[in-house]
Amino acid sequence: MLEGYYLRRPTRDDVQAVLGLMVDCDRRDVGFPDSDENELIGYWDRIDLSADAWLAYDQDHILRGYAAVMPWTNGKLVAVYDAPGSEETDLFLALTILGEGRARALLRDEDTGQRFMIAQYISEQAEYQKKILAHAGYRISRFLFNMHRDLRDVMPARDWPNHYHIRIVKPVIDGRILHALIQDAFEKPGRKRRSFESWRSWMMHPSSFIADIWFVLEHKGEMVGCALCFEYEHLGWVRQLAVRADHRGRGLGRVLLQHAFSVFKNRGFSTVGLAVEAENLKALNLYQSVGMKKVVHLNEFSKRIT
């Protein structure tokens, strides 16, 4: 199935080459660059490159494919990139098979007695990838939207309601309280709570963590909300936004977003983005009400294994 390709494991020296491939795939699949070097490094720091990732080169020694198996909330995430021009070949399927096999082996080794999922995120526009995964037994489990907002017309954030104030995170002091706030706010049937260690290793990875853009909302000395933001090459990003359940309905999520927008604008960004599940209509309506628009539609394809 991989006739004509040479496979090898990536090393740290391959970051730029892999990022270039990912950006080429972004342009084909969503219409613009949507990958980030620091995020790629963060993923690589969480896996064993000598066992969990592959590079595929063609006969002209040009990088044509990349696949990696990464930790995921409910199992393992398989990321597969096949270069533009390879759509009519078996490259995407072959790399998917490699990734799934490694994911199954890792899950067997972890053996917690639970049922696990293997997942891939695929652009709605990538019809051939969707067909391949459907034939391989994957099913769409949810839809995700990436939403953007132009910051050129952003106005300063309005004043906070009485007894609320916002501050910058103190990582050592706030870490566990912030983690608990996030896990409680994201609670829903079927969602596995993420451990503090796993959450911290990803969210506070040195390659991307900037304490100055992690905002904590307090009410009479208690943490009741947050907006945890990151900087990508071309845009600011709100990765996690949360308001404690007993403080919802007061417009706090909107003001947190507006505060983040103003900060990103002052830091020189012209665009801000975030991701939302399509079924989360309340959040979707909030984001649209502050001027955000859907720019990427992703399908989460998953396969349940035992």
Backbone torsions as a table, in degrees:
resi	resn	phi	psi	omega
1	MET	NA	-27.5	178.2
2	LEU	-106.1	27.7	177.2
3	GLU	-59.2	135.7	179.8
4	GLY	90.4	-1.9	178.5
5	TYR	-118.3	148.5	174.7
6	TYR	-111.1	126.1	-179.2
7	LEU	-102.8	140.1	170.0
8	ARG	-151.0	167.5	178.7
9	ARG	-84.9	144.9	177.3
10	PRO	-76.1	157.6	170.8
11	THR	-127.1	174.3	179.8
12	ARG	-58.7	-26.8	179.9
13	ASP	-70.1	-11.0	-176.7
14	ASP	-94.2	3.8	-174.3
15	VAL	-55.5	-49.8	-176.1
16	GLN	-65.9	-39.6	179.1
17	ALA	-64.7	-43.8	179.3
18	VAL	-66.7	-41.5	178.1
19	LEU	-60.7	-41.1	177.6
20	GLY	-60.4	-42.1	176.6
21	LEU	-62.7	-44.2	-179.2
22	MET	-61.7	-42.0	179.5
23	VAL	-65.3	-40.1	176.1
24	ASP	-60.0	-41.3	178.0
25	CYS	-68.0	-37.8	176.3
26	ASP	-57.3	-47.0	-177.6
27	ARG	-61.5	-37.6	178.6
28	ARG	-71.9	-42.4	-168.7
29	ASP	-89.5	-31.0	-178.8
30	VAL	-128.0	-8.4	173.1
31	GLY	98.3	-4.5	179.7
32	PHE	-160.5	161.0	178.0
33	PRO	-60.8	131.8	-175.8
34	ASP	-138.8	18.4	179.8
35	SER	-118.2	155.3	-172.9
36	ASP	-134.6	138.0	-176.8
37	GLU	-63.4	-46.1	-178.5
38	ASN	-64.4	-35.9	177.7
39	GLU	-66.6	-40.6	177.1
40	LEU	-61.2	-45.9	178.1
41	ILE	-60.4	-40.6	178.1
42	GLY	-60.7	-41.6	176.1
43	TYR	-63.0	-45.5	-177.4
44	TRP	-64.1	-30.4	178.5
45	ASP	-69.9	-14.4	-177.3
46	ARG	-100.9	-1.6	-178.7
47	ILE	-128.4	170.1	175.5
48	ASP	-96.2	102.6	-176.0
49	LEU	-60.6	-25.8	-178.1
50	SER	-78.1	-6.4	-178.9
51	ALA	-136.3	-23.0	-170.3
52	ASP	-107.6	7.2	-177.2
53	ALA	-148.4	155.6	-177.9
54	TRP	-140.1	147.4	168.3
55	LEU	-117.8	138.9	179.2
56	ALA	-117.9	121.4	179.1
57	TYR	-110.4	144.9	177.2
58	ASP	-86.2	-175.1	-175.3
59	GLN	-68.0	-16.0	176.5
60	ASP	-95.6	13.3	178.5
61	HIS	63.0	32.7	177.0
62	ILE	-102.7	132.5	179.3
63	LEU	-66.7	120.7	-177.1
64	ARG	-117.8	-16.2	-177.8
65	GLY	-152.4	153.1	177.8
66	TYR	-147.5	137.7	176.1
67	ALA	-142.4	147.3	178.8
68	ALA	-150.1	149.0	176.1
69	VAL	-110.1	125.8	-172.7
70	MET	-130.8	157.7	176.0
71	PRO	-60.4	149.4	-179.2
72	TRP	-150.1	154.6	-172.3
73	THR	-52.2	-46.0	-174.3
74	ASN	-109.7	18.2	-179.0
75	GLY	158.3	-118.6	179.9
76	LYS	-132.0	143.5	176.4
77	LEU	-106.2	128.4	177.3
78	VAL	-105.8	118.2	177.5
79	ALA	-103.4	126.2	-178.6
80	VAL	-129.8	129.3	176.2
81	TYR	-125.6	121.4	175.6
82	ASP	-117.6	129.7	-170.9
83	ALA	-61.2	146.6	172.4
84	PRO	-52.4	136.1	-176.4
85	GLY	102.8	-13.9	-179.4
86	SER	-102.6	11.5	-174.5
87	GLU	-61.7	-29.6	-177.6
88	GLU	-90.7	4.2	179.7
89	THR	-102.0	-179.1	178.5
90	ASP	-93.5	13.6	-173.4
91	LEU	-61.7	-47.8	-179.1
92	PHE	-61.4	-44.2	179.3
93	LEU	-63.6	-44.3	-177.5
94	ALA	-63.0	-43.3	179.4
95	LEU	-69.0	-33.6	175.5
96	THR	-63.1	-43.1	179.6
97	ILE	-63.0	-43.4	177.2
98	LEU	-59.8	-47.3	-178.3
99	GLY	-63.7	-42.3	-179.7
100	GLU	-65.2	-40.0	179.0
101	GLY	-61.4	-43.0	178.8
102	ARG	-67.3	-39.8	179.4
103	ALA	-61.3	-43.8	178.7
104	ARG	-61.4	-42.2	-179.8
105	ALA	-63.6	-41.8	179.1
106	LEU	-64.4	-41.8	-179.8
107	LEU	-67.7	-35.0	175.6
108	ARG	-63.5	-41.0	-179.3
109	ASP	-65.9	-34.7	-179.9
110	GLU	-75.3	-28.2	175.7
111	ASP	19.5	83.6	176.4
112	THR	-101.2	1.3	-178.3
113	GLY	81.0	4.4	-179.5
114	GLN	-98.7	164.5	173.2
115	ARG	-88.0	137.2	-175.2
116	PHE	-120.7	165.4	177.9
117	MET	-118.7	146.6	166.4
118	ILE	-113.5	131.7	-172.9
119	ALA	-133.3	155.6	169.3
120	GLN	-136.0	148.4	174.3
121	TYR	-106.4	124.0	-173.0
122	ILE	-127.1	135.0	176.8
123	SER	-63.6	141.2	176.8
124	GLU	-56.7	-26.9	-177.7
125	GLN	-80.9	-14.8	-174.7
126	ALA	-85.9	74.7	-173.4
127	GLU	-60.6	-40.6	-176.4
128	TYR	-68.3	-36.3	177.3
129	GLN	-66.6	-40.6	178.7
130	LYS	-61.5	-41.7	179.6
131	LYS	-66.3	-41.0	-180.0
132	ILE	-62.6	-45.1	-179.4
133	LEU	-66.8	-38.3	178.1
134	ALA	-61.6	-43.1	178.2
135	HIS	-67.1	-26.0	-179.0
136	ALA	-87.5	7.4	175.1
137	GLY	94.0	7.8	176.9
138	TYR	-87.1	152.0	178.2
139	ARG	-132.7	149.6	178.1
140	ILE	-70.5	122.9	-179.2
141	SER	-104.2	-22.3	173.9
142	ARG	-169.3	167.3	177.7
143	PHE	-115.8	140.5	177.5
144	LEU	-123.4	140.3	176.2
145	PHE	-115.1	133.4	165.2
146	ASN	-94.5	127.6	-176.7
147	MET	-117.7	142.0	-179.9
148	HIS	-123.4	156.8	171.7
149	ARG	-137.5	133.6	174.0
150	ASP	-72.1	128.3	-175.7
151	LEU	-94.8	0.4	-175.0
152	ARG	-65.6	-25.7	-179.8
153	ASP	-108.7	16.9	-178.6
154	VAL	-70.5	133.4	176.4
155	MET	-96.2	157.3	177.3
156	PRO	-55.8	145.9	179.7
157	ALA	-63.2	144.8	-179.6
158	ARG	-76.6	169.3	-179.3
159	ASP	-64.5	151.8	178.9
160	TRP	-78.4	150.7	174.7
161	PRO	-58.6	161.4	-179.8
162	ASN	-55.1	139.5	175.8
163	HIS	73.0	5.9	174.7
164	TYR	-109.7	142.4	172.0
165	HIS	-148.7	156.1	-177.0
166	ILE	-114.2	145.5	177.9
167	ARG	-146.2	171.6	176.6
168	ILE	-82.7	146.2	-178.1
169	VAL	-63.9	148.4	169.7
170	LYS	-112.4	97.1	-167.8
171	PRO	-52.2	-46.0	-175.7
172	VAL	-69.6	-42.8	-176.5
173	ILE	-76.3	-41.5	-171.4
174	ASP	-89.1	-14.1	-167.1
175	GLY	-49.5	-57.1	-174.3
176	ARG	-71.0	-36.5	177.6
177	ILE	-65.2	-41.8	179.2
178	LEU	-64.6	-42.5	178.2
179	HIS	-60.0	-45.0	-179.8
180	ALA	-64.2	-39.7	177.5
181	LEU	-60.1	-45.3	-179.7
182	ILE	-63.5	-48.4	-177.4
183	GLN	-62.4	-40.9	178.8
184	ASP	-66.1	-41.9	-177.0
185	ALA	-67.7	-31.4	-177.6
186	PHE	-92.8	3.5	-176.8
187	GLU	-60.6	134.2	174.2
188	LYS	-162.6	159.0	-178.9
189	PRO	-56.5	131.4	177.2
190	GLY	89.1	-10.1	-179.7
191	ARG	-88.4	129.0	178.4
192	LYS	-85.2	127.8	177.5
193	ARG	-67.1	135.6	-177.8
194	ARG	-87.3	137.2	179.2
195	SER	-66.6	156.4	179.3
196	PHE	-61.4	-42.0	-177.9
197	GLU	-63.2	-43.7	179.2
198	SER	-65.3	-45.1	179.2
199	TRP	-61.0	-45.9	-178.1
200	ARG	-66.0	-39.9	-177.4
201	SER	-63.8	-30.1	179.3
202	TRP	-89.3	-50.4	-174.2
203	MET	-72.2	-31.2	-177.1
204	MET	-109.4	28.3	179.5
205	HIS	-63.8	134.5	-176.0
206	PRO	-57.0	-25.1	-177.8
207	SER	-70.5	-20.2	-173.7
208	SER	-136.6	-14.5	-176.0
209	PHE	-72.7	126.9	175.9
210	ILE	-129.7	106.6	-174.9
211	ALA	-60.3	-30.0	-176.5
212	ASP	-65.3	-16.2	179.9
213	ILE	-118.3	24.0	167.6
214	TRP	-105.7	112.9	-172.9
215	PHE	-107.7	129.7	-179.8
216	VAL	-112.5	130.5	178.9
217	LEU	-102.4	128.5	-178.8
218	GLU	-120.0	150.4	175.6
219	HIS	-132.9	111.8	-179.4
220	LYS	51.8	43.1	175.1
221	GLY	86.9	-2.7	178.9
222	GLU	-107.5	140.7	177.0
223	MET	-74.9	121.9	-177.1
224	VAL	-126.0	-2.6	-179.7
225	GLY	-169.1	168.6	179.7
226	CYS	-163.4	157.8	169.1
227	ALA	-136.4	109.3	-175.7
228	LEU	-101.9	112.7	-167.8
229	CYS	-116.8	158.0	-179.9
230	PHE	-137.4	159.5	175.9
231	GLU	-110.3	121.3	170.4
232	TYR	-100.9	175.1	-174.2
233	GLU	-60.0	-40.8	-172.1
234	HIS	-111.0	-6.4	-177.1
235	LEU	-159.5	157.7	169.7
236	GLY	-82.1	155.7	-174.1
237	TRP	-139.1	128.8	173.9
238	VAL	-96.3	102.9	-173.4
239	ARG	-83.8	-41.3	180.0
240	GLN	-136.9	125.0	178.2
241	LEU	-124.9	128.3	-176.6
242	ALA	-148.9	145.8	172.1
243	VAL	-133.0	131.6	-179.1
244	ARG	-58.8	143.6	-171.0
245	ALA	-55.1	-39.8	-175.6
246	ASP	-78.6	2.0	177.3
247	HIS	-120.2	11.5	179.0
248	ARG	-79.8	164.8	-179.9
249	GLY	83.2	10.9	-178.7
250	ARG	-116.2	10.0	178.7
251	GLY	78.6	15.0	-176.0
252	LEU	-70.7	-37.4	177.7
253	GLY	-61.5	-40.9	178.9
254	ARG	-62.6	-44.8	-177.9
255	VAL	-70.0	-35.4	174.5
256	LEU	-59.8	-45.0	178.2
257	LEU	-62.6	-45.8	-178.9
258	GLN	-62.9	-36.1	176.0
259	HIS	-63.3	-46.2	178.9
260	ALA	-61.6	-41.0	179.3
261	PHE	-59.3	-46.1	-178.5
262	SER	-63.3	-41.1	179.5
263	VAL	-64.6	-44.6	179.1
264	PHE	-63.1	-39.5	178.0
265	LYS	-61.6	-43.2	179.3
266	ASN	-67.4	-23.0	178.0
267	ARG	-88.4	4.9	172.4
268	GLY	97.2	8.0	180.0
269	PHE	-88.2	144.3	177.4
270	SER	-102.2	-9.2	-178.0
271	THR	-141.6	144.4	173.5
272	VAL	-128.6	148.9	-178.1
273	GLY	-141.5	168.4	173.6
274	LEU	-161.7	170.4	178.5
275	ALA	-118.3	146.7	-179.2
276	VAL	-146.3	144.9	174.0
277	GLU	-73.2	137.3	-177.0
278	ALA	-60.7	-31.4	-177.4
279	GLU	-77.3	-11.7	179.8
280	ASN	-84.6	75.3	-172.2
281	LEU	-64.5	-33.8	-179.9
282	LYS	-63.4	-46.1	178.1
283	ALA	-67.3	-41.2	179.6
284	LEU	-59.3	-44.1	179.0
285	ASN	-64.9	-38.0	177.3
286	LEU	-61.2	-47.9	-176.9
287	TYR	-64.9	-39.0	177.7
288	GLN	-66.5	-33.5	-178.4
289	SER	-69.3	-20.0	177.5
290	VAL	-102.2	17.6	171.6
291	GLY	93.4	11.0	-179.6
292	MET	-86.3	146.8	-178.6
293	LYS	-130.6	145.8	178.9
294	LYS	-69.3	127.5	178.2
295	VAL	-121.0	-20.5	179.4
296	VAL	-136.9	134.1	175.2
297	HIS	-115.4	115.7	179.0
298	LEU	-110.2	141.7	173.0
299	ASN	-104.4	127.8	172.5
300	GLU	-88.9	109.3	175.5
301	PHE	-95.4	131.4	-178.7
302	SER	-138.9	159.0	178.2
303	LYS	-135.9	125.3	-179.2
304	ARG	-86.9	132.2	178.5
305	ILE	-128.0	164.8	177.6
306	THR	-118.6	NA	NA
